[in-house]
């Protein structure tokens, strides 16, 4: 995303398969200076908030590179 300078879910299927999980959700963001503002932005978006509250997921990770943020949350275990 940093190289393209745009948010993109391209490659989500590959990332999902690599987790070995049964279900995964992904939230993306760019341009937030404070974590609190990022979370508030995701909570204000119905689709992003639904991912944050998805009861099927058991593990989550967040990565950030130069302001581009990815949250990946999955239900791990056998499919």
Secondary structure in CASP SS format (residue, H / E / C, confidence):
PFRMAT SS
TARGET T0000
AUTHOR 0000-0000-0000
METHOD secondary structure of the structure
MODEL  1
X C 1.00
X C 1.00
X C 1.00
X C 1.00
X C 1.00
X C 1.00
X C 1.00
X C 1.00
X C 1.00
X C 1.00
X C 1.00
X H 1.00
X H 1.00
X H 1.00
X H 1.00
X H 1.00
X H 1.00
X H 1.00
X H 1.00
X C 1.00
X C 1.00
X C 1.00
X E 1.00
X E 1.00
X E 1.00
X E 1.00
X E 1.00
X E 1.00
X E 1.00
X E 1.00
X C 1.00
X C 1.00
X C 1.00
X C 1.00
X H 1.00
X H 1.00
X H 1.00
X H 1.00
X H 1.00
X H 1.00
X H 1.00
X H 1.00
X H 1.00
X H 1.00
X C 1.00
X H 1.00
X H 1.00
X H 1.00
X H 1.00
X H 1.00
X H 1.00
X H 1.00
X C 1.00
X C 1.00
X C 1.00
X C 1.00
X C 1.00
X C 1.00
X E 1.00
X E 1.00
X E 1.00
X E 1.00
X E 1.00
X E 1.00
X E 1.00
X C 1.00
X C 1.00
X E 1.00
X E 1.00
X E 1.00
X E 1.00
X E 1.00
X E 1.00
X E 1.00
X E 1.00
X C 1.00
X C 1.00
X C 1.00
X C 1.00
END
